[in-house]
Amino acid sequence: MQHFRNLKVWQRSHKLVLDLYKLTMGFPKDERFGLISQLRRSAASVPTNIAEGAKRSGQQDFARFLNIAEGSLAETEYLIVLSTDLGYLASTRAEGLLEEVSEIARMVNSLRERVVENAA
């Protein structure tokens, strides 16, 4: 397996984290330990699990970490929806973020399926 930083899915998910960190700076300060923290952690979990899984010795371990990344993407998706519904995030901005989350989810799923095939 190549180094995790060379994986397009890691690069895209890392960029999403950076975007969400910048974006949440504009959220209300009273959300600092609530929604801001949770959204940042769920988003950061995606490239973190890709990186950790890529360094595991077995393909099944890597697939498990990719599955965890998929769960974190679903959590991130919901938190973006919640942020929009609470009025912290413009719906036009949320649409772009949700499209990116969906594309990254497809990429992670595809990678996980290839890793599972290679493990068999």
C-alpha positions in Angstrom: 0.0 0.0 0.0 1.2 3.5 -0.8 1.8 6.1 1.8 -1.6 7.5 3.1 -0.7 11.1 2.0 -0.6 9.8 -1.6 -4.2 8.5 -1.5 -6.6 10.9 -3.2 -9.3 10.0 -0.7 -7.0 11.0 2.2 -6.2 14.3 0.4 -9.8 15.2 -0.2 -10.9 14.3 3.4 -8.0 16.3 4.8 -9.1 19.3 2.8 -12.6 18.9 4.1 -11.3 19.0 7.7 -9.4 22.2 6.9 -12.5 23.7 5.4 -14.7 22.8 8.3 -12.2 24.1 10.8 -12.2 27.5 9.1 -16.0 27.4 8.7 -16.8 26.6 12.3 -14.7 29.6 13.5 -17.8 31.6 12.5 -20.2 29.5 14.6 -21.5 31.0 17.9 -18.9 30.8 20.7 -21.4 28.9 23.0 -21.1 26.0 20.5 -17.3 25.8 21.2 -17.6 22.6 23.3 -20.7 21.3 21.5 -21.4 21.3 17.8 -18.0 22.9 16.8 -16.0 20.3 18.7 -18.2 17.4 17.5 -18.1 18.5 13.9 -14.4 19.0 13.9 -13.8 15.6 15.6 -16.1 13.6 13.3 -14.5 15.2 10.2 -10.9 14.7 11.4 -11.7 11.1 12.2 -12.0 10.3 8.5 -8.4 11.1 7.3 -7.1 9.9 10.7 -8.7 6.4 10.2 -7.5 6.2 6.6 -4.0 7.0 7.8 -4.0 4.6 10.6 -5.6 1.8 8.6 -3.1 2.2 5.8 -0.3 1.5 8.2 -1.8 -1.7 9.6 -0.2 -4.9 8.6 -3.3 -6.7 7.3 -5.8 -5.8 4.6 -8.7 -6.8 6.9 -7.5 -4.2 9.5 -7.3 -1.6 6.8 -10.8 -2.4 5.7 -12.1 -2.1 9.3 -10.5 1.4 9.6 -12.0 2.4 6.3 -15.4 1.3 7.6 -14.9 3.5 10.7 -14.1 6.4 8.4 -17.4 5.7 6.6 -19.2 6.0 9.9 -17.4 9.3 10.7 -18.5 10.6 7.3 -22.1 9.8 8.1 -21.8 11.6 11.4 -20.1 14.6 9.7 -23.0 14.7 7.1 -25.6 14.8 9.9 -23.7 17.6 11.8 -23.6 19.7 8.6 -27.4 19.3 8.3 -27.8 20.2 11.9 -25.6 23.2 11.6 -27.7 24.4 8.6 -31.0 23.8 10.4 -29.8 25.8 13.4 -28.9 28.7 11.1 -25.1 28.5 11.6 -24.4 27.5 8.0 -25.9 28.9 4.8 -27.8 26.2 2.9 -25.8 27.0 -0.3 -22.5 26.4 1.6 -24.0 23.3 3.2 -24.9 21.8 -0.2 -21.3 22.0 -1.4 -20.1 20.4 1.7 -22.6 17.7 1.6 -21.7 17.0 -2.1 -18.1 16.7 -1.0 -19.0 14.4 1.9 -20.9 12.2 -0.5 -18.0 12.0 -3.0 -15.5 11.2 -0.3 -17.9 8.5 1.0 -18.0 6.9 -2.5 -14.2 7.0 -2.6 -13.8 5.4 0.8 -16.4 2.8 0.0 -14.6 1.9 -3.3 -11.2 1.7 -1.6 -12.7 -0.5 1.2 -14.2 -2.8 -1.4 -10.8 -3.1 -3.2 -9.0 -3.8 0.1 -11.5 -6.5 1.0 -11.1 -8.1 -2.4 -7.3 -8.1 -2.0 -7.7 -9.7 1.5 -9.6 -12.6 0.1 
